[in-house]
Amino acid sequence: MMKNSYKMIIFLSLVAIMLYISFNPSLGNTIRPNKETDVFQEKIESELSKLSLEEKIGQMLIVTYNTQELTPEIAEDLTTYKPGGVILFSANIKSYKKTTKFIKDMQETATIPLFMALDQEGGKVARLTQLTDAPVSLIPSMANLGQTKDLKLAREVGKVIGEEINALGFNLDFAPVIDTIKDETSFIGTRSFGTDYNLVGQMGIALAQGLNDANIIATFKHFPGHGSTITDSHYDLPLLEKTKEELLTSDLIPFQMAIKNNAPMIMIGHLATPNITYNNTPASLSKEIITNLLRNDLGYDGIVITDALNMQALTNYYSEQEIYEMAINAGVDILLMPSSAETAIKLIKESIAEGNITLEQIDDSVSRILKLKYQKIKEPNWDKALLGSKNHQEILKQIP
């Protein structure tokens, strides 16, 4: 009798474990270890082995272009330097017809699927407001959404955002913001879900799940937390003066929650943490913050991307080569908005030749990038009718 009971306990325990694995939500849709995983990993390694050093470095770049259509110069850039992605801004997005053609043309020109990215957070950070031939939904601020404390609604709003940007051809959104603000003095302001660390994490994860429902990759930002800083990193270097222990019980809580839910991408902010690094090195260039804290202490193995590299929090203090070299050595996988793909590749190759960056670091990053691309990038739905649809408006009306 005891023996049979023991067997039954083991059986039920195994069933419980399998059910947990089956139903545990995953924003990154991590493939489980099995024969299929081995084949998938072999594909990544095979693709990686085909790339030249220049092409590998290119995959680590998301660039921007000041145009609304594919020019011969952009086509040459995409085929010669093979950047991993392109970010578009309001100036690039003037009509549905031109934007979808621009994105289709770029994807067809690229030999490896591109991350097609934008900042579509809602509130004051929205890139689709200039479309002249389609009514897009105006997404209220995340502060307003956070006031509802409604996780189901947050997921629905994430899906609204995702469906509308996917209809234009995007596959990557630099959202949600999971910075927790201290008060209204934070420059993040209404971009944050609020002042409660746990609620910010829950709402951010729910919004990201909605993006994922619409085949959009979410990016959680700005690690290790921009919410209590008052300086705008576009213009100078903010200071986050909390200790590591203080951060673990405050600003890092939403990020820890996102990591447990398999966050596919985390953006590092350009802010200094002097009571952790004992200097004013920006988090985006700090091995202590990215490798030691984010990867080793918090166990994150997804993609790490910098905030835009043209921001004065960096450019006021570092040369272009220093920025690339320090970021890669810190553990960054993707460099957002270098001056150009050509220049970045040239400077990074020089650092490699001088022994200041290892090939292993490059390969590790490109493996992560290819893995996420092949897992998550799918053909967009290109459905113009989703833009500003009645269903989307009904969902958004629930936000005060």
N, C-alpha and C positions, 0 to 999 in steps of 0.2 A: 504493500500500500504506500509506504514512504517513498519507494523507488518510483512508482507511477506518478505520485504527486510531484516529485522532483522533476521528472520528465515533462510534466504538464507545465510547470513553472517556466522551464527553459523554453518550451514551445511558445507559450504566451509572450514571453519576453522578446523572442525573435520576431513574432508577429507585430508586437508594439514598435520595435525598432524599424521594421520594414514600412509600417504605416507612417511613422514619423518621417522617414526619408521620402516616401511618396508624396506626402502632403505638405512638407516644409516649403514655404514660399521662397522663391529665388528670383531676385531681380536680374541676376546675371545668367540664369538658366544654366548653371554649371553642369556639365556632363558628368555623370557618375562613373567611377572606375569600373570598367568592364571591357569586354572585347571591342565594343564600339568605340570606347574612349581611346584604346590603343591605336585603332585605325585612324581616328581623328588626329591623334598626336603625331602619327606617322605622316599624315598629310601636311601638318604644320611644319614639321622638320624638313619634309621634301620641298615645300614652297620656300622655306628659309634658305635652303642650300642653293636654290636657283638664283637668289638675289646677289647682286654685286654689293660691295661695301657702300657705294653711293646710293644704291636703291634701298638698302636697309636704313641708312640714315634718313633718306627721304620719307620712309614710312613713319618716322618719329616726328614728322612735322605736320601741323595743320596751318595752312597759309590763307591769306586773303588777297582778293583782287579787286581793284577799283573799276569795275565794269559790270554790265548787265548781260553780257553775252560772251560766248567763247570766241576769243580772238586768236590769231595765229601764234601770238606770243604765249598765251595761256596754254594752247595745245602743245607747243614745244616744251613748256615748263612741265606739263603733266606727263609727257612721254620721255623727256630727258632726265628730269630729277625725281619724278614719281613721288610727290608728296603724299602722305597718308590720308590727308583730308583737306577740305576747304571750308572756311567759315564765311557766311554771308551776313551782311548788315542791311539796314533799311535802304541804304543807297543802292544796294544790289537788287532790291526786291521792289519793283515798281508795278508789275502786272503779272497775273497768273500765267498768261501765255508765254511771256519772255522768261520768267523765272523757271518754269518747268522745262522749257527748251534749254536754257543755260545749264541746268542741273543734268538733264539727260545727255546733253552733248559732252559735259565733263566726264560723266560716268562711262560713256561709250569710248571716250578717248583714253581713259585710264586703263591700265592692264590689271590692276588690283583694285577691287571695290574701294571707293572713297568714303571716308566719313564726311557726310554733308551736314555741317553743323550750323547752329545759330543760338543766340540767347533769346529764348522765348519763355520768360519767367511768368509773365503777367504783370499787371500794374504798370509802373513806369518803364519797365524793361520789356519791350515788345517790338519785334522787328517787322511785323506784317501789316502795320497800320497804313502803309503807303500804297497798297494794291489798288489800282484804278479800275480793274475789271472784275472784281470779286468782293463780296461783302464778308470780311473776316470777323470772327468773334472777338470782342474786346474782353480780355480776361481781367477780372478785378485783381487787386493786389493780394499777395499772400497773407498780409496782415489781416485783411478782411476775411479771407478764407479761414485763417487760423482762429478767428473769433468764433466760428461755428463749432469748432472742436469735433467736426463730423468727418470721420475717416472715410466713410463710404462716399461722401460728397467730394472729398479731396481726391479719391481715386477716379471718380467720374470727371472731375475737372482736368486731371492729368490726361485722361483719355481724350477729352475735348481738345486740349492743346496738341496732343500727339496726333490725333486724326487730321487736324487742320494743317500741321506742318508736314506730315507725311504725304498729304494730298499734293503738296508742292514739290515733294521729292527729298525732303530731309530725313535723316535717319539718326541724328544725334542732337540732343538738346542740352545746353549747359544750364540745367535746372534739375532738381530743386536747390534753392538756397536753404541750407540747414544751419546757418548762423543764428544763434539765439541772442537777441538784443537785450542789453541791460536796461536801456530806456531810450527815449526819443533822441538822445544826443548821438547815438550810433549812426555812422554814415550809411549803414545798411538800411536802416529805417523800415519802411513798409515792405521791403523785399523779404523780410523775415516773417515767419509764422507767429512770432511772439516772444514772450519772456520766459516761458516754461520749457526747460530743456527736454523733458520727456515728450511733451506735446509737439514740440518742433520736430523731434525725431520721428514720431508716429505719423504726423501729417506729411513730412517729407517722403517717408517710405511709401505712404499711400499714393501720393501724387506720382512718384516714380513708377509704382506698379501700374497706374493708369497710362503713363507714357509707354511702358513695356507692353501693355495690352494693344497699343496702336503701332507696335514694331518700332518704337523710338527708344534709343539708348539714353538712359538718364545719367546725369553727372551731378554728384553731390558736392556742394561747395560752401565755404572756402576754408578748407582744413588749415590750421587747427581751430579756427573760429574767429570770424571777423566782427562778431556782434557787439563786443564791448569796446571796440576801437573807435576813435573819433576822427582819425585822419583817413582821407580818401587815397588809396594806394595808386590811383591814376596820377597823383601829383606829388606824393612823398611817401616815405616809409612809415607805416603805422607801427606802434609798439603795443604788444600784448604782454603785460608784465606779470601774468599769473605764473605760478610754479607748475611743474608737471603734475604734482599731486592735486593742485587746485583745478587744473584743466580737466583731469580725469573725473572730477565730480561736478563739472559744469559744462563748458563749451564742447568737450569731447563726447559727451553723452549721446547726442544725436548721431555723431559719426560712428560711435561704437555700435549703435543700433543698426545703422545702415550696413556696416561691415558684416554683422550677423545675418543680415538679409541679402548677402552676396551682391553688394553694390558693384556694378560693372566698372564705374569710373569715379574717381575722386579728384577734384581740382584743388591744388595747393595755392593758398593766398600769398601775396607778397606782403608779409608782415613779420616783424622781428619778435622773437620770444627770448629776451635777454636773460630771464631767470631759468631758462632751460639750456640755452646754448652758450650762455655767459659772454655773448657778443651780440651785435646787431645784424647778423647774417639773416636775410629774409628766409622764411620757412621754405619757400620755393627753391632755394639754393642750399638748403641745410640737410646734410646727411643725418644729423641728430634727430631732426624732425621727421624726415621721410623714411629713411631706412630703419633707424633705431626705434622711433616712436610708432609711426604708422604701420610699417611692415612687421617689425620684430615684436614690439610690445602689444600692438592691437591685432596682429595676425592678418593684415590685409595683403592679398595677393592679386588684386585687380589692377587696372590701369591707373597710373598716376599722371595727371596732366597739369601743367602750369597754368596760371592765369596768363593773360596776354603779356608777352615779353616786351612790348613797347611802352609799358607803364613806367612812370617816373620813379616809383619805389625801387625799381632796378636800374633804370638808365641813368639816374642821377649819381649812382655809386659804382657801377661796374661797366666794363667794356663788353662789347657784344661777345667776344670769344670767352671771356670770363663767365658770362651768363650761361652760355651753352655748356661749357665744361663743368661748372659747378652744379648745374641742374642735373646733368646726366650722372655725375658722380654721387649726387645726393640720393638718386634713386628714381628720378623722373623718367617716364616712358615717352610722353608726348610733349613737344615744345609748341606752345600755341602762339602763332603770329610772330615768327622770326622776321627779320627784315626782308628776306627772300629765301627761297629754297636753295638757290645757287650759292649764296653767301654762307648760309648755315652749314651746308654740306662741306664746303671748302674749309671753313674754320674748324668744324668737328673732325674732319680728316686730319688736319694739322695737329690737333690735340691727340689723336690716336697715334699718329706717326711719332710724336714726341713722348709717347708712353704715359700721357696724362689721362687717357680714357682707354679702357680695355675693350677688346672685341667681344668678350663675354658679356659685358654690360649691354652692348648694342644688341647682341643676339637675344638676351633675356627679354629686353623691351619689345623687340620686333616679334618675338614668339607670342607675347601677351596680346599685341596688337592684332596679329593675324588670327589668333584664336577668337578674339571678340568679333572681328569682322566676319569670319566664316560661321560663327554661331548666330549672329544677330542681324546682319545686314540682309534685308530681303527687298524684293522689288516693291516700290511704293504703290499705293492704290491709285494715285493720280485722279482721285474723285473730286472734282471741283465743287460738286453739290454739297460736300461736307462743310465747306467754308461758310461760316455764319448760319448753319442749318437751324431749323426750328427746334430740333431736339437739343442741340447744343445751347440754344438760347434758354430753353426751359431749365436746363441744368444750372446755367450761370445765374439765373434769377434767384436761385436759392442762397446766393452769397449776399450778405447785407452791404 
